[in-house]
Amino acid sequence: MASEKVETVIAGSYVEMEREGKPKSVKSKLSKFFWDGGSAYDAWFSCASNQVAQVLLTLPYSFSQLGLLSGILFQLFYGLMGSWTAYLISLLYVEYRTRKEREKVDFRNHVIQWFEVLDGLLGKHWRNVGLFFNCTFLLFGSVIQLIACASNIYYINDNLDKRTWTYIFGACCATTVFIPSFHNYRIWSFLGLIMTTYTAWYLTIASLIHGKVEGVKHSGPTTMVLYFTGATNILYTFGGHAVTVEIMHAMWKPQKFKLIYLMATLYVLTLTLPSASAVYWAFGDNLLTHSNALALLPRTGFRDTAVVLMLIHQFITFGFACTPLYFVWEKFIQMHETKSMLKRALARLPVVIPIWFLAIIFPFFGPINSTVGSLLVSFTVYIIPALAHMVTFASASARENAVERPPSLLGGWAGSYAINSFVVVWVLIVGFGFGGWASMLNFIRQVDTFGLFTKCYQCPPHKA
């Protein structure tokens, strides 16, 4: 960003960003340690902590809809598919950046975003489609974090209803306007992953200690609507890379990103598979009416700790989802390269207002994840990157001059085209088609049952 001093050095076929000099004062060294992140480790922490936020609490709900076996298989399947499309996005980013820097374009004060990659490689129509889906997904991704904050805090303080808590946390999350870029999430990403790790293992251990509730049933899947709703929530879980380009651009050496998302996914699976399986084993069909897993576990100090840690983590994830929106808005009003962080922070505030409002209208924790997954994540994270990769390298000359080629282990260009075609067809039919149908039916059912602007979603009757 504008406030970051960098020098550029030629490395390979494109320019990498390197920090200028070494920090001399204690203050600058501390700032570098906690604040100034651009390594491959920082990118891994960002991907891993951003991938599994509040969705960790809704995966047991998905298991109750899908059944245990389908829940596990879908996690493995969509985890690999998500890693593949993240890899494609990284290839397209490097291709775009290389081409632009050969034209002497300087990105030292400019954050490259996904819609700009599409624009540079494929033209304005692709840019417009990518911009629409990406921004809408990130908008609702931020909405989901606010809803999750209200849902979680209610389990340790129900003196206020969830809608009131949404007002409060909306104001708290608005402070993310002061975080300049993904360079500055180093300590937050690290802490965020510790928080989700604690919560996942708390859910696992607490459920095993609690044991099966009396008369527990594991009847899922029972209907097509529930089955595909659960599947699209998992599609959403491993489709958290709408911020991949921004995370890559924050790296000093973006070419090191190649396998980072896959490694982050493998770690996330060690959290999601045990926790979702254990909670579903203990509570079974009870989860169908309790989309937040914390609602079923008895209140203890460990549970309250998990709630507080997830609240902090959701604040971090809100910032992750909102920061690309801030960048888009800054570019639109021509404030992106302004050096004053205060001016940029004030300019960003209008982005938070619609997010706040939507979280109050649609407080349906759980069902909204599936709806966003089917209608937005399916295109943003899976279909558009796969199609864009195929179209970008459709010509023989483009393949011949590609900066990075697909690995021979996966069949080279032919193998990548086969995988991409499968991703597009599968996600279009199963994710968007069946998933969209099921998720919208379930979402409409929530609106009919609870109404818009509901004061306290899934609260006990005397509290609602």
C-alpha positions in Angstrom: 0.0 0.0 0.0 0.9 3.7 -0.1 2.4 3.6 3.4 4.7 0.7 2.7 8.2 1.4 1.4 9.4 -1.3 -1.0 12.0 -1.8 -3.6 11.5 -4.1 -6.5 14.0 -6.8 -7.7 13.7 -8.9 -10.8 13.3 -12.6 -9.8 12.3 -15.0 -12.5 9.9 -13.6 -15.0 8.2 -11.0 -12.9 8.9 -8.4 -10.2 8.7 -9.4 -6.5 8.1 -6.9 -3.7 10.9 -6.8 -1.1 11.0 -4.7 2.0 13.4 -1.8 2.0 16.3 -2.2 4.4 16.1 -3.6 8.0 14.2 -2.0 10.9 16.7 -0.2 13.2 14.7 0.9 16.3 13.0 -1.3 18.8 9.6 0.2 17.8 10.1 -0.6 14.1 11.3 -4.1 15.0 8.2 -4.7 17.1 6.0 -3.3 14.3 7.7 -5.6 11.8 7.2 -8.6 14.1 3.5 -8.1 14.9 2.3 -6.0 11.9 4.3 -6.3 8.8 3.6 -9.7 7.3 4.4 -10.9 3.8 6.0 -14.3 4.1 4.7 -17.7 3.0 3.9 -18.4 6.6 1.8 -15.3 6.9 -0.1 -16.4 3.8 -0.6 -19.9 5.3 -2.0 -18.4 8.5 -4.2 -16.1 6.6 -5.7 -18.9 4.4 -6.1 -21.3 7.3 -7.6 -18.9 9.8 -9.9 -17.3 7.1 -11.2 -20.6 5.8 -12.9 -21.9 8.9 -14.4 -19.1 11.0 -18.0 -19.4 12.2 -18.7 -22.2 9.7 -16.9 -24.4 12.2 -20.0 -24.1 14.4 -22.4 -24.9 11.6 -20.7 -28.0 10.2 -22.4 -30.3 12.8 -25.7 -28.9 11.6 -24.7 -29.8 8.0 -23.8 -33.3 9.2 -27.3 -33.7 10.6 -28.7 -32.8 7.2 -26.3 -35.0 5.2 -25.5 -37.9 7.5 -22.0 -38.8 8.8 -20.6 -40.5 5.7 -21.7 -37.9 3.2 -20.6 -35.1 5.6 -17.1 -36.5 5.7 -16.9 -37.3 2.0 -18.1 -33.8 1.0 -15.5 -32.2 3.2 -12.7 -34.1 1.6 -14.1 -33.6 -1.9 -14.7 -29.9 -1.7 -11.5 -29.4 0.2 -9.5 -30.7 -2.7 -11.7 -28.9 -5.3 -11.3 -25.6 -3.4 -7.5 -26.1 -3.3 -7.4 -26.7 -7.0 -9.3 -23.5 -7.9 -7.2 -21.5 -5.5 -4.2 -22.9 -7.4 -5.8 -21.7 -10.7 -6.3 -18.2 -9.2 -2.7 -18.1 -8.2 -1.6 -19.1 -11.8 -3.8 -16.4 -13.3 -2.5 -13.8 -10.8 1.1 -14.5 -11.7 0.2 -14.5 -15.5 -1.5 -11.1 -15.2 1.2 -9.5 -13.0 3.9 -10.7 -15.3 2.2 -9.3 -18.4 1.6 -5.9 -16.8 5.1 -5.5 -15.4 6.5 -6.2 -18.8 4.5 -3.2 -19.8 6.3 -1.3 -17.0 3.2 -1.1 -14.7 4.2 -0.5 -11.1 2.1 -2.1 -8.3 4.0 -0.8 -5.3 1.1 1.5 -4.3 -1.7 -0.6 -5.7 -3.3 -3.8 -4.5 -4.2 -6.2 -7.4 -7.6 -7.7 -7.1 -9.4 -10.7 -8.8 -11.6 -8.5 -11.1 -8.5 -6.7 -12.3 -6.8 -10.0 -13.2 -9.9 -11.0 -15.2 -10.0 -7.6 -16.9 -6.3 -7.8 -17.8 -6.4 -11.3 -19.1 -10.0 -11.6 -20.6 -11.5 -8.2 -20.9 -14.2 -6.0 -19.3 -17.1 -8.5 -19.5 -15.2 -11.0 -17.4 -14.2 -8.2 -15.1 -17.8 -7.1 -14.6 -19.0 -10.6 -13.9 -16.1 -11.3 -11.5 -16.6 -8.0 -9.7 -20.3 -8.7 -9.2 -19.9 -12.2 -7.8 -16.8 -11.4 -5.7 -18.2 -8.3 -4.1 -21.6 -9.8 -3.5 -20.0 -12.8 -1.9 -17.7 -10.8 0.3 -20.6 -8.5 1.3 -22.7 -11.5 2.5 -19.6 -13.1 4.0 -19.2 -10.1 6.2 -22.9 -10.2 7.0 -22.5 -13.8 8.1 -19.8 -12.8 10.5 -22.0 -10.2 12.2 -24.8 -12.7 12.5 -22.4 -15.2 14.0 -21.2 -12.7 16.6 -24.7 -12.1 17.8 -25.5 -15.8 17.8 -22.4 -16.6 19.9 -22.5 -13.9 22.5 -26.1 -14.7 23.3 -24.9 -18.0 24.8 -23.0 -16.3 27.5 -25.2 -13.2 27.9 -28.9 -13.5 27.0 -29.9 -10.3 28.7 -29.9 -8.7 25.3 -31.6 -10.3 22.2 -29.5 -11.2 19.2 -30.7 -8.2 17.1 -29.4 -5.8 19.7 -26.1 -7.7 19.9 -25.9 -7.3 16.1 -26.1 -3.5 16.5 -23.3 -3.6 19.0 -21.0 -5.8 17.0 -21.7 -3.9 13.8 -20.2 -0.9 15.5 -17.2 -2.9 16.8 -16.5 -4.5 13.4 -16.6 -1.0 11.7 -13.1 -0.4 13.3 -11.6 -2.7 10.7 -11.6 0.4 8.4 -8.3 1.3 10.1 -6.4 -1.9 9.0 -4.6 -0.8 5.8 -4.1 -4.1 4.0 -3.5 -7.8 4.3 0.2 -7.1 5.1 -1.1 -5.9 8.5 -3.0 -9.1 9.6 0.1 -11.0 10.7 -0.6 -11.2 14.4 -4.4 -11.4 13.8 -4.1 -14.4 11.4 -1.8 -16.2 13.9 -4.2 -15.7 16.8 -7.2 -16.5 14.7 -5.9 -19.9 13.9 -5.2 -20.6 17.6 -8.8 -19.6 18.4 -10.4 -21.9 15.8 -8.1 -24.7 16.9 -9.1 -24.3 20.5 -12.8 -24.2 19.6 -12.7 -27.2 17.3 -11.0 -29.4 19.9 -13.3 -28.1 22.6 -16.3 -29.1 20.5 -14.7 -32.5 19.9 -13.7 -33.3 23.5 -16.8 -31.7 25.1 -19.1 -33.8 22.9 -17.3 -37.0 23.6 -17.4 -36.3 27.4 -21.0 -35.4 27.2 -21.9 -38.5 25.4 -25.0 -39.3 23.4 -28.2 -37.5 24.6 -31.0 -39.7 25.6 -32.9 -41.1 22.7 -30.6 -39.6 20.1 -31.4 -40.3 16.5 -29.1 -40.0 13.5 -31.7 -40.1 10.7 -30.0 -37.9 8.1 -30.3 -37.6 5.2 -34.1 -37.5 5.2 -35.0 -35.1 2.4 -33.4 -33.8 -0.8 -33.8 -30.3 0.5 -31.8 -30.9 3.7 -29.2 -33.0 1.9 -28.3 -30.4 -0.7 -28.5 -27.6 1.8 -25.9 -29.3 4.0 -23.7 -30.0 0.9 -23.7 -26.4 -0.1 -22.7 -25.3 3.4 -19.6 -27.4 3.0 -19.1 -26.0 -0.5 -19.1 -22.6 1.3 -16.7 -23.9 3.9 -13.9 -24.6 1.5 -14.7 -21.7 -0.8 -13.2 -19.0 1.4 -10.7 -17.9 -1.2 -12.4 -14.9 -2.6 -9.5 -13.0 -1.0 -6.8 -15.2 -2.5 -5.5 -12.5 -4.9 -5.2 -10.0 -2.1 -3.4 -12.4 0.2 -1.0 -13.3 -2.7 -0.4 -9.7 -3.4 0.5 -9.1 0.3 3.3 -11.6 0.0 6.8 -10.5 -0.7 7.3 -13.5 -3.1 3.8 -14.4 -4.4 5.2 -17.3 -6.5 5.6 -19.2 -3.2 1.8 -19.4 -2.9 1.3 -22.4 -5.1 0.6 -25.1 -2.4 -0.2 -22.8 0.5 -4.0 -23.1 0.2 -3.8 -26.9 -0.1 -1.6 -27.1 3.1 -4.1 -24.8 4.8 -7.0 -27.0 3.8 -5.3 -30.1 5.1 -4.8 -28.5 8.5 -8.4 -27.2 8.5 -9.7 -30.7 7.9 -8.0 -31.8 11.1 -10.3 -29.4 12.9 -13.5 -29.8 11.0 -13.8 -33.5 10.6 -13.3 -34.5 14.3 -15.5 -31.6 15.7 -18.4 -32.1 13.3 -18.4 -35.8 13.7 -18.2 -35.8 17.5 -21.0 -33.2 17.9 -23.2 -35.0 15.4 -22.5 -38.3 17.2 -23.6 -36.8 20.6 -26.6 -34.8 19.5 -27.8 -36.2 16.2 -31.1 -34.8 14.9 -31.2 -32.2 17.6 -28.8 -30.2 15.5 -31.5 -29.7 12.8 -33.1 -27.1 15.0 -29.8 -25.8 16.5 -27.6 -24.6 13.7 -25.0 -23.3 16.2 -23.3 -26.2 17.8 -22.5 -24.2 20.9 -26.2 -24.0 21.7 -26.4 -27.7 22.7 -23.3 -28.0 24.9 -23.7 -27.2 28.6 -22.4 -23.9 29.8 -18.9 -24.2 31.3 -15.8 -22.1 31.5 -14.4 -23.9 28.5 -17.5 -23.2 26.5 -17.5 -19.5 27.4 -13.8 -19.4 26.4 -14.7 -20.9 23.0 -17.5 -18.3 22.6 -15.2 -15.4 23.4 -12.4 -16.7 21.2 -14.8 -17.1 18.3 -16.1 -13.6 18.8 -12.6 -12.2 18.4 -12.0 -14.5 15.4 -15.2 -13.4 13.7 -14.0 -9.8 14.1 -10.8 -10.8 12.3 -12.7 -12.7 9.6 -15.0 -9.7 9.1 -11.9 -7.7 8.4 -10.7 -10.3 5.9 -14.0 -10.3 4.0 -14.4 -6.5 4.2 -10.9 -5.4 3.2 -11.2 -6.3 -0.5 -14.5 -4.4 -0.5 -12.7 -1.5 1.0 -10.2 -1.6 -1.8 -12.9 -1.7 -4.5 -14.7 1.2 -2.9 -11.4 3.2 -2.6 -10.6 2.6 -6.3 -14.2 3.7 -7.2 -13.9 7.0 -5.3 -10.2 7.4 -6.3 -8.9 7.2 -2.7 -6.9 3.9 -3.0 -3.5 5.5 -3.3 -4.1 8.2 -0.7 -1.3 8.2 1.9 -3.4 9.3 4.9 -4.8 6.2 6.6 -7.3 8.4 8.4 -8.8 9.7 5.2 -9.0 6.2 3.8 -10.6 4.9 7.0 -13.3 7.6 6.8 -13.8 6.9 3.1 -14.3 3.2 3.9 -17.1 3.6 6.5 -20.0 3.6 3.9 -19.1 0.0 3.1 -20.0 -1.2 6.6 -23.6 0.3 6.6 -25.3 -2.1 4.1 -23.5 -5.1 5.8 -24.9 -4.0 9.2 -28.4 -3.5 7.7 -28.5 -6.9 5.9 -27.3 -8.7 9.1 -30.4 -7.3 10.9 -32.8 -8.3 8.0 -31.5 -11.9 7.6 -30.3 -13.2 10.9 -30.6 -16.9 9.9 -27.4 -18.3 11.2 -26.7 -21.5 9.3 -29.2 -21.4 6.4 -27.7 -18.2 5.1 -24.3 -20.0 4.7 -25.8 -22.5 2.3 -27.6 -19.9 0.3 -24.5 -17.8 -0.1 -22.6 -21.0 -1.0 -24.9 -22.1 -3.7 -25.6 -18.8 -5.4 -22.4 -16.9 -5.0 -19.5 -19.2 -3.9 -20.3 -21.6 -6.7 -19.4 -19.0 -9.3 -16.9 -16.8 -7.4 -14.6 -19.6 -6.2 -15.2 -22.6 -8.5 -16.8 -21.9 -11.9 -15.3 -18.5 -12.9 -11.7 -19.4 -12.0 -11.9 -22.8 -13.9 -13.5 -21.2 -16.9 -11.1 -18.2 -16.8 -8.1 -20.6 -16.8 -9.4 -22.5 -19.8 -10.2 -19.4 -21.8 -7.0 -17.6 -21.0 -4.9 -20.5 -22.2 -7.2 -21.7 -25.0 -4.7 -20.8 -27.8 -1.5 -22.7 -28.4 0.6 -19.5 -28.2 -0.9 -18.6 -24.8 0.0 -22.1 -23.5 3.5 -21.9 -25.0 4.2 -18.5 -23.4 2.5 -19.2 -20.1 4.6 -18.1 -17.1 3.6 -21.2 -15.1 2.3 -24.4 -16.6 0.1 -27.0 -14.9 2.1 -29.8 -13.3 2.9 -32.9 -15.4 1.8 -35.0 -12.5 -1.8 -34.0 -13.2 -1.5 -34.5 -17.0 -0.3 -31.0 -18.0 -2.6 -28.9 -20.0 -4.9 -31.8 -21.0 -5.2 -32.8 -17.4 -6.0 -29.3 -16.2 -8.6 -28.9 -18.8 -10.3 -32.2 -17.8 -10.3 -31.2 -14.1 -11.6 -27.7 -14.9 -14.4 -29.1 -17.0 -15.4 -31.5 -14.2 -15.3 -28.6 -11.7 -17.5 -26.4 -13.9 -20.1 -29.1 -14.6 -20.2 -30.5 -11.1 -20.6 -27.2 -9.3 -23.0 -25.8 -11.9 -25.4 -28.8 -11.5 -24.8 -30.0 -7.9 -23.7 -26.7 -6.2 -25.7 -24.1 -8.0 -28.5 -26.2 -9.4 -29.6 -28.6 -6.7 -27.8 -26.6 -4.0 -29.5 -23.4 -5.0 -32.9 -25.0 -5.1 -32.5 -26.6 -1.7 -30.9 -23.6 0.0 -33.5 -21.1 -1.3 -36.4 -23.4 -0.1 -34.8 -23.7 3.3 -34.1 -20.0 3.4 -37.7 -19.1 2.5 -38.8 -21.5 5.2 -36.8 -19.6 7.8 -38.4 -16.3 6.6 -41.9 -17.8 6.8 -41.2 -19.2 10.2 -39.3 -16.4 11.9 -39.9 -13.4 9.6 -37.5 -10.7 8.5 -35.9 -8.5 11.1 -36.6 -11.3 13.7 -35.5 -10.2 17.1 -33.9 -13.4 18.3 -33.4 -16.3 15.8 -33.7 -19.8 17.2 -33.9 -18.4 20.8 -36.1 -20.2 23.5 -39.8 -19.1 23.1 -39.7 -17.0 26.3 -36.7 -15.1 24.9 -37.6 -14.7 21.2 
